[in-house]
Amino acid sequence: YCHKSIGKMHCFENYSDKLENPLFVWYMKPEYDEKANWTLFDLQDKLMQSGWMVPAYTMPKDIEDMVVMRIVGMSRDMADMLINDIRNAVKELEKLEYPTPTRIAARNSEKQKGKVYTH
C-alpha cells in the first residue's frame, strides 16, 4: 500500500518496482530534485517533528550522490498516517523561497549525512 502511495507523489520515485520484503526505499525524481529548495534530509527533519523516524541517507560508493529515504513494513493505518504527514511536510517544504542548508550543500557537492538514531 505505502509503495504505491509514495510512488504517486509528484516529487518521488520508487527505488525498485518490486516490494519483496517490508522495506520500501524512495528518492526525489531527478527533474524535481534539480529545482527543489529542499532535500530528503529536510523531509526527515519535518517528519521527526511529527514523531516519525524515517531516515534519509546517501547510498554506498559509486552512487553516493543519491539520497534515499526508507521505511520498514507497517500496518495500513500507520502507512496512511505516514503518507499524510509526508504530503503535509512536502507542502510546507515546497513553500520555501530560498534553499535550505542541505540543498546548498547538495548543490556544492558537499558530503552529507542523515541523523543517526541511537535510542
BALUM-982655 format. One line per 4 residues: number of its first residue (from 0); for each residue x, y, z of N, C-alpha, C. Coordinates in nm, 2 decimals. Example, Ala and Ser with C-alpha at 12.3 -4.5 7.8 and 13.67 -1.06 7.14 Angstrom:
# BALUM-982655
0 = 1.32/-0.57/0.78/1.23/-0.45/0.78/1.32/-0.33/0.78  1.28/-0.22/0.71/1.37/-0.11/0.71/1.29/0.00/0.79
***
This chain:
# BALUM-982655
0 = 0.08/-0.12/0.00/0.00/0.00/0.00/0.09/0.13/0.00  0.18/0.13/0.09/0.26/0.25/0.10/0.35/0.27/-0.02  0.39/0.16/-0.08/0.47/0.16/-0.20/0.40/0.23/-0.31  0.28/0.20/-0.33/0.20/0.27/-0.44/0.17/0.41/-0.41
4 = 0.14/0.44/-0.28/0.11/0.58/-0.24/0.22/0.68/-0.26  0.34/0.64/-0.21/0.46/0.73/-0.22/0.49/0.74/-0.37  0.48/0.64/-0.44/0.52/0.65/-0.59/0.43/0.74/-0.66  0.31/0.77/-0.61/0.22/0.86/-0.68/0.25/1.01/-0.65
8 = 0.33/1.03/-0.56/0.36/1.17/-0.53/0.45/1.23/-0.64  0.42/1.35/-0.68/0.49/1.41/-0.79/0.64/1.43/-0.78  0.69/1.43/-0.66/0.83/1.46/-0.64/0.92/1.33/-0.61  0.86/1.22/-0.59/0.93/1.10/-0.56/0.93/0.99/-0.66
12 = 1.03/0.91/-0.66/1.05/0.79/-0.74/1.08/0.67/-0.66  1.01/0.56/-0.69/1.04/0.44/-0.61/1.18/0.39/-0.65  1.26/0.34/-0.56/1.39/0.29/-0.59/1.38/0.15/-0.66  1.27/0.08/-0.64/1.25/-0.05/-0.70/1.11/-0.07/-0.73
16 = 1.08/-0.13/-0.85/0.94/-0.16/-0.88/0.88/-0.27/-0.80  0.96/-0.35/-0.74/0.91/-0.47/-0.66/0.92/-0.44/-0.51  0.83/-0.49/-0.44/0.83/-0.48/-0.30/0.83/-0.62/-0.24  0.95/-0.68/-0.23/0.97/-0.82/-0.19/0.98/-0.84/-0.04
20 = 1.00/-0.74/0.03/1.00/-0.75/0.18/0.94/-0.63/0.24  0.94/-0.62/0.37/0.88/-0.50/0.43/0.96/-0.37/0.42  1.06/-0.37/0.34/1.14/-0.25/0.32/1.10/-0.17/0.19  1.08/-0.04/0.20/1.05/0.04/0.09/1.14/0.16/0.09
24 = 1.20/0.19/-0.03/1.30/0.29/-0.05/1.26/0.38/-0.16  1.27/0.52/-0.14/1.24/0.61/-0.25/1.34/0.72/-0.25  1.34/0.80/-0.36/1.43/0.91/-0.38/1.35/1.02/-0.45  1.41/1.14/-0.46/1.35/1.25/-0.53/1.37/1.23/-0.68
28 = 1.27/1.26/-0.76/1.28/1.25/-0.90/1.39/1.35/-0.95  1.48/1.31/-1.03/1.59/1.40/-1.07/1.54/1.53/-1.12  1.44/1.54/-1.20/1.39/1.67/-1.26/1.33/1.76/-1.15  1.28/1.70/-1.05/1.22/1.77/-0.93/1.34/1.81/-0.84
32 = 1.43/1.72/-0.82/1.55/1.74/-0.73/1.63/1.86/-0.78  1.65/1.88/-0.91/1.73/1.99/-0.96/1.67/2.13/-0.92  1.54/2.14/-0.91/1.48/2.27/-0.88/1.44/2.29/-0.74  1.43/2.19/-0.66/1.38/2.20/-0.52/1.47/2.28/-0.43
36 = 1.41/2.35/-0.34/1.48/2.42/-0.24/1.51/2.34/-0.11  1.48/2.21/-0.12/1.49/2.13/0.00/1.54/1.99/-0.05  1.58/1.91/0.05/1.63/1.77/0.02/1.55/1.67/0.11  1.58/1.55/0.09/1.52/1.44/0.18/1.57/1.46/0.32
40 = 1.69/1.52/0.34/1.73/1.54/0.48/1.64/1.64/0.55  1.58/1.73/0.48/1.49/1.83/0.53/1.35/1.76/0.56  1.31/1.67/0.47/1.19/1.59/0.49/1.21/1.51/0.61  1.32/1.45/0.63/1.35/1.37/0.75/1.32/1.45/0.88
44 = 1.38/1.58/0.88/1.36/1.67/0.99/1.21/1.70/1.01  1.14/1.73/0.91/1.00/1.76/0.92/0.92/1.64/0.98  0.95/1.52/0.93/0.88/1.40/0.98/0.91/1.38/1.12  1.04/1.41/1.17/1.07/1.39/1.31/0.99/1.48/1.39
48 = 0.95/1.60/1.34/0.87/1.69/1.42/0.73/1.63/1.44  0.69/1.54/1.36/0.56/1.47/1.38/0.58/1.33/1.45  0.70/1.30/1.49/0.72/1.18/1.57/0.77/1.06/1.49  0.80/1.08/1.36/0.84/0.97/1.27/0.99/0.96/1.27
52 = 1.04/0.84/1.26/1.19/0.82/1.24/1.20/0.75/1.10  1.21/0.84/1.00/1.22/0.79/0.86/1.36/0.84/0.81  1.46/0.76/0.81/1.59/0.80/0.78/1.61/0.84/0.63  1.69/0.94/0.61/1.74/0.98/0.48/1.89/0.96/0.49
56 = 1.95/0.90/0.38/2.09/0.87/0.38/2.14/0.86/0.24  2.27/0.88/0.22/2.34/0.86/0.09/2.36/0.71/0.07  2.37/0.68/-0.06/2.39/0.54/-0.10/2.55/0.51/-0.09  2.58/0.38/-0.11/2.73/0.35/-0.10/2.81/0.40/-0.21
60 = 2.94/0.37/-0.21/3.04/0.42/-0.31/2.99/0.39/-0.45  3.02/0.48/-0.54/2.98/0.48/-0.68/2.84/0.53/-0.71  2.76/0.54/-0.60/2.63/0.61/-0.62/2.60/0.70/-0.50  2.71/0.75/-0.43/2.70/0.82/-0.31/2.63/0.96/-0.33
64 = 2.61/1.00/-0.45/2.54/1.13/-0.47/2.39/1.11/-0.46  2.34/0.98/-0.46/2.20/0.95/-0.45/2.16/0.95/-0.30  2.05/1.03/-0.27/2.00/1.03/-0.13/1.86/0.96/-0.14  1.84/0.87/-0.04/1.72/0.79/-0.04/1.66/0.80/0.10
68 = 1.53/0.77/0.11/1.46/0.75/0.24/1.41/0.61/0.24  1.39/0.56/0.36/1.33/0.42/0.36/1.24/0.40/0.48  1.15/0.31/0.46/1.06/0.27/0.57/1.06/0.12/0.58  1.04/0.06/0.69/1.02/-0.08/0.71/0.88/-0.11/0.74
72 = 0.83/-0.22/0.69/0.69/-0.25/0.70/0.61/-0.20/0.82  0.48/-0.17/0.79/0.39/-0.12/0.90/0.25/-0.15/0.86  0.16/-0.13/0.95/0.02/-0.16/0.92/-0.03/-0.05/0.82  -0.15/-0.08/0.77/-0.21/0.01/0.67/-0.25/0.14/0.74
76 = -0.30/0.14/0.87/-0.33/0.26/0.94/-0.21/0.34/0.96  -0.10/0.28/1.00/0.03/0.36/1.02/0.08/0.42/0.88  0.07/0.34/0.78/0.11/0.38/0.65/0.02/0.50/0.60  -0.11/0.50/0.63/-0.19/0.61/0.60/-0.15/0.74/0.67
80 = -0.12/0.72/0.80/-0.08/0.84/0.88/0.06/0.89/0.83  0.15/0.80/0.79/0.28/0.85/0.74/0.27/0.92/0.61  0.19/0.86/0.52/0.17/0.92/0.39/0.11/1.06/0.40  0.01/1.08/0.49/-0.05/1.21/0.52/0.06/1.31/0.57
84 = 0.14/1.26/0.66/0.24/1.35/0.72/0.35/1.39/0.61  0.38/1.29/0.53/0.48/1.32/0.42/0.42/1.43/0.33  0.29/1.41/0.29/0.23/1.51/0.20/0.23/1.65/0.26  0.19/1.65/0.39/0.19/1.78/0.46/0.33/1.84/0.47
88 = 0.43/1.76/0.50/0.56/1.81/0.51/0.61/1.86/0.37  0.58/1.79/0.26/0.62/1.83/0.13/0.55/1.97/0.09  0.42/1.98/0.13/0.35/2.11/0.10/0.43/2.22/0.17  0.47/2.20/0.29/0.54/2.31/0.36/0.68/2.34/0.30
92 = 0.75/2.23/0.27/0.88/2.25/0.21/0.87/2.31/0.07  0.77/2.29/0.00/0.75/2.35/-0.14/0.72/2.50/-0.13  0.69/2.55/-0.01/0.66/2.69/0.00/0.79/2.77/0.03  0.90/2.70/0.05/1.03/2.77/0.08/1.07/2.86/-0.04
96 = 1.11/2.98/-0.01/1.15/3.07/-0.11/1.30/3.06/-0.14  1.38/3.01/-0.04/1.52/3.00/-0.05/1.57/2.86/-0.02  1.68/2.82/-0.07/1.73/2.68/-0.04/1.77/2.66/0.10  1.74/2.54/0.15/1.78/2.51/0.29/1.93/2.48/0.29
100 = 2.00/2.48/0.41/2.14/2.45/0.41/2.17/2.31/0.35  2.09/2.21/0.36/2.12/2.08/0.30/2.11/2.09/0.15  2.02/2.18/0.09/2.01/2.19/-0.05/2.14/2.27/-0.10  2.18/2.37/-0.03/2.30/2.44/-0.07/2.42/2.35/-0.07
104 = 2.43/2.26/0.03/2.54/2.17/0.04/2.53/2.07/-0.08  2.41/2.02/-0.11/2.40/1.93/-0.22/2.44/2.00/-0.35  2.40/2.12/-0.37/2.44/2.19/-0.50/2.59/2.22/-0.50  2.66/2.22/-0.39/2.80/2.24/-0.38/2.88/2.10/-0.37
108 = 2.80/2.00/-0.39/2.86/1.86/-0.39/2.93/1.83/-0.26  2.88/1.88/-0.15/2.93/1.85/-0.02/2.87/1.72/0.03  2.95/1.64/0.10/2.90/1.52/0.16/2.81/1.55/0.27  2.70/1.48/0.28/2.60/1.50/0.38/2.57/1.36/0.45
112 = 2.52/1.38/0.57/2.47/1.26/0.65/2.34/1.29/0.71  2.26/1.19/0.71/2.13/1.20/0.79/2.16/1.18/0.94  2.05/1.20/1.01/2.07/1.19/1.16/2.06/1.04/1.19  2.15/1.00/1.28/2.15/0.86/1.32/2.08/0.85/1.45
116 = 1.99/0.75/1.46/1.91/0.73/1.59/1.99/0.63/1.68  2.01/0.68/1.80/2.09/0.60/1.89/2.01/0.55/2.01  1.88/0.59/2.02/1.80/0.55/2.13/1.65/0.52/2.08
***
